[in-house]
């Protein structure tokens, strides 16, 4: 008889999955001895509908299960028509702490908009009985002290998640349209006998889309005053993805205009506004240095480094396990964890919710789903300003290592060009890094060990690096395709030609004698080949040598060893001699020993010499 742990190793599933099989009676002969399940040695792994065919899973889900809420940010619809992960205890935690204004900073697609709409649906006064949307949720079991807040507040709700335009004029027009719609949600004010004539005139001006920039910048302040007068209770103001237009302003050169508007807009809503019960904002960055929240001493910031609210954005391990069990794909738990887990919010390990629901709904096929949900401007900007030190650290991160970085939570978008070292702070809050270890410094920043969270984010890095190399001309699409094709069909000769083309392009583009060349070279190889290879390098800058080993992850691929040598001012015959020396050195120093010990017999050896922009490659 075997234990659940032993059988989990045999079946390549989690121990929890085997325990679930036992509890549900799906393993014939399994018996419980005290608190331990014992399983016959010859027991067969239950099929239980757990097939890898995406088509079957999607058909089964469509017939038997609720669909997953891909792209659904409407709480009422999400919890009634789709599989909903209950995050309503966020309401309890908020009501326990009662901060006046809360800012939640999390990466995109981590459930910020859905959570904010949940808060709106819970707190907002409505003609309908909206308590029915919460009676089967966790918050309803917390007692009358919490239920008494349901449906008792006027609410102002704005989401800026789609305010992505190329100019300030277009951005302002969209913000005006959003405010027009939100004022339209409060048409009861038009009939109110508690408002002054000038207030009604202002309301109608916004409703008609006739307000100028100055008038619109005070709209939240004026609307909150009118709602307080009408209802006799100050409203809750919710601003979702407040920094989306700010990021667009940074990348599209209207930064000063958007910052100037937002400063007045938010100041009227949240600073010394007596007509405010509570305020909520979400975004990616905390932009304190821009004085958007200047003087706002009632703002409570909850970032990815804070323990409060750490399990309410994204999915926890238990929530993912329950979801996989519901869709009968528990055997995919380890794969899903490898690809989409690994974020650390406060002390909680978190899965990317967007990727998890896409993975399950698309037949449990692992892909980089998150990368397709928006632009990766932050990574693009990092590669544009990357120093040699930063490039080397990116290389280390992609090899699965941890690097030391100082994290400043007050970093702003434009600080990247002022100090490239700020990239780690931006990458962290945007979801491209996690912090396994941190230490608070005297200046309020953190000295941290950072690493890449999971396989999906590693794939995003590689995709962006490859796009960058293509964009700047360090490599051509033809060469990249040739490498991919030769690996796919295991054509050693074609692979050799493709690598030679890559080396030639790289050396021609970069300054071949500089450290940046080496780092760019290896980063490119990782982007091109890391799915098939583990890449090791041993730089020795003294004599210019830099040998690179590409160790195949599967035995069907050849091993690749490159020995690089360079000298200044070599003639063609001298360059050929140096390349020959590099090739001989691979054999003399037995660089292939490790690969052959691992059973890799097919090894491609490349002796590469270059001088200035000239290159010569010798192979066996």
URCORQUI-V628344 format. One record per backbone hydrogen bond with DSSP energy under -1.0 kcal/mol. CO is the residue of the C=O (numbers start at 1). NH is the residue of the N-H. E is the energy in kcal/mol with one decimal. If there is no record, write none. Layout:
# URCORQUI-V628344
co:nh:e
CO:NH:E
CO:NH:E
This chain:
# URCORQUI-V628344
co:nh:e
2:39:-3.0
3:7:-2.4
4:8:-2.2
5:9:-1.4
6:10:-1.4
7:11:-2.6
8:13:-1.9
14:18:-1.6
15:19:-2.3
16:20:-2.2
17:21:-2.2
18:22:-2.3
19:23:-2.6
20:24:-2.0
21:26:-2.5
22:25:-1.6
27:30:-2.0
31:38:-3.4
33:36:-1.8
36:33:-3.6
38:31:-2.3
39:2:-3.4
40:43:-1.8
47:50:-3.1
49:51:-2.0
53:57:-2.2
54:58:-2.6
55:59:-2.0
56:60:-2.9
57:61:-2.9
58:62:-2.3
59:63:-1.8
60:64:-2.7
61:65:-1.8
67:83:-2.5
68:70:-2.1
69:72:-1.3
74:78:-3.0
75:79:-2.8
77:81:-2.7
78:82:-1.3
87:90:-1.8
88:91:-1.7
89:93:-2.4
90:94:-2.1
91:95:-2.7
92:96:-2.2
93:97:-1.6
94:98:-3.7
100:279:-2.7
101:300:-3.1
102:281:-2.7
103:302:-3.4
104:283:-1.8
111:115:-2.0
112:116:-2.3
113:117:-2.3
114:118:-1.9
115:119:-2.0
116:120:-2.2
117:121:-2.7
118:122:-2.1
119:123:-2.6
120:124:-2.4
122:151:-2.7
123:153:-2.9
128:130:-1.3
130:133:-1.5
131:134:-2.1
131:135:-1.2
134:137:-2.0
137:140:-1.1
138:141:-1.0
139:142:-1.5
143:146:-1.2
143:147:-2.0
144:148:-2.3
146:149:-1.4
147:150:-1.7
149:152:-1.4
153:125:-2.3
154:236:-2.3
156:238:-3.3
158:240:-3.4
160:163:-1.9
162:164:-1.8
167:171:-1.9
168:172:-3.2
169:173:-2.0
170:174:-1.9
171:175:-2.5
172:176:-2.6
173:177:-1.9
174:178:-2.4
175:179:-2.3
176:180:-2.2
177:181:-2.1
178:182:-2.2
179:183:-2.8
180:184:-1.8
183:186:-1.5
186:189:-2.1
187:190:-1.5
189:192:-1.2
196:200:-2.0
197:201:-2.3
198:202:-2.0
199:203:-2.5
200:204:-2.4
201:205:-1.7
202:206:-2.2
203:207:-2.3
204:208:-1.7
205:210:-2.5
206:209:-1.6
212:216:-2.5
213:217:-1.8
216:219:-1.7
218:222:-2.2
219:223:-2.7
220:224:-2.3
221:225:-1.5
222:226:-2.2
223:227:-2.5
224:228:-2.0
225:229:-2.2
226:230:-2.2
227:231:-2.7
228:232:-2.0
235:277:-3.2
236:156:-2.9
237:280:-2.7
238:158:-2.5
239:282:-1.9
240:160:-2.9
241:244:-1.5
243:247:-2.5
244:248:-2.1
245:249:-2.1
246:250:-1.9
247:251:-2.2
248:252:-2.3
249:254:-2.2
254:258:-2.0
255:259:-2.5
256:260:-2.3
257:261:-2.0
258:262:-2.6
259:263:-2.3
260:264:-1.2
261:265:-2.4
262:266:-2.9
263:267:-1.8
264:268:-2.1
265:269:-1.0
266:270:-2.8
267:271:-1.9
278:237:-2.3
279:102:-2.7
280:239:-2.9
281:104:-3.0
282:242:-2.7
283:106:-2.3
288:291:-2.1
291:294:-1.3
293:296:-2.6
295:297:-1.9
296:299:-1.2
298:101:-1.4
300:103:-2.8
302:105:-2.4
303:306:-1.5
304:346:-2.6
307:310:-1.6
309:312:-1.3
315:351:-3.1
316:320:-2.2
317:321:-2.4
318:322:-2.2
319:323:-1.8
320:324:-2.8
321:325:-2.2
322:326:-2.1
323:327:-2.0
324:329:-2.7
325:328:-1.1
329:332:-2.0
330:333:-1.7
332:336:-2.6
333:337:-2.2
334:338:-2.2
335:339:-1.7
336:340:-2.7
337:341:-1.6
338:455:-1.9
339:456:-1.5
340:352:-2.2
343:350:-2.9
345:348:-2.5
348:345:-2.5
350:343:-1.7
351:315:-1.5
352:356:-2.0
353:357:-2.3
354:358:-1.7
355:359:-2.7
356:360:-2.2
357:361:-2.1
358:362:-1.8
359:364:-2.5
360:363:-1.3
367:369:-1.7
370:373:-1.9
376:380:-2.3
377:381:-3.0
378:382:-2.2
379:383:-2.2
380:384:-1.5
381:385:-1.6
387:391:-2.8
388:392:-2.3
389:393:-1.9
390:394:-2.5
391:395:-2.1
392:396:-2.1
393:397:-2.9
394:398:-2.5
395:399:-1.0
396:401:-2.3
397:400:-1.8
403:450:-2.8
405:448:-3.0
407:446:-2.5
408:411:-1.5
412:415:-1.0
413:416:-1.5
415:419:-2.6
419:422:-2.4
420:423:-2.0
422:426:-1.9
423:427:-3.1
424:428:-1.9
425:429:-2.0
426:430:-1.8
427:432:-3.0
428:431:-1.5
434:451:-1.8
437:449:-2.6
439:447:-2.8
441:444:-1.7
445:441:-3.2
446:407:-3.3
447:439:-1.3
448:405:-2.5
449:437:-1.1
450:403:-2.1
451:434:-2.4
454:458:-1.8
455:459:-2.1
456:460:-1.6
457:461:-2.3
458:462:-2.2
459:463:-2.3
460:464:-2.5
461:465:-2.7
462:466:-2.5
463:467:-2.3
464:468:-2.4
465:469:-2.5
466:470:-2.3
467:471:-2.5
468:472:-2.5
469:474:-1.6
469:475:-1.2
476:480:-2.1
477:481:-2.9
478:482:-2.3
479:483:-2.1
480:484:-2.1
481:485:-3.0
482:486:-2.4
483:487:-1.9
484:488:-2.0
485:489:-2.1
486:491:-2.3
491:495:-2.2
492:496:-2.3
493:497:-2.0
494:498:-2.3
495:499:-2.7
496:500:-2.1
497:501:-2.1
498:502:-2.3
499:503:-2.9
500:504:-2.4
501:505:-2.6
502:506:-2.7
503:507:-2.8
504:508:-2.0
505:509:-1.7
506:510:-2.8
511:514:-2.1
514:518:-1.0
515:519:-2.2
516:520:-2.5
517:521:-2.6
518:522:-2.4
519:523:-2.7
520:524:-2.1
521:525:-1.8
522:526:-2.4
523:527:-2.5
524:528:-2.3
525:529:-2.9
526:530:-2.1
529:532:-1.3
529:533:-1.6
532:553:-3.3
534:551:-3.1
536:549:-2.9
545:540:-2.2
547:538:-2.0
548:562:-3.1
549:536:-2.9
550:560:-2.0
551:534:-2.9
554:557:-1.8
559:604:-3.7
560:550:-3.3
561:606:-2.8
562:548:-2.8
563:608:-3.0
564:546:-1.1
565:610:-1.9
571:575:-2.3
572:576:-2.0
573:577:-1.9
574:578:-2.1
575:579:-2.0
576:580:-2.1
577:581:-2.1
578:582:-2.0
579:583:-2.0
580:584:-2.6
581:585:-2.3
582:586:-1.2
583:587:-1.1
584:588:-3.0
585:589:-2.6
586:591:-2.2
587:590:-1.2
590:593:-1.7
592:596:-2.4
593:597:-2.3
594:598:-1.2
595:600:-2.5
596:599:-1.5
601:603:-1.0
602:559:-2.6
604:561:-2.8
606:563:-2.5
607:618:-3.0
608:565:-2.5
609:616:-2.7
610:567:-1.3
611:614:-2.0
614:611:-2.0
616:609:-2.8
618:607:-3.4
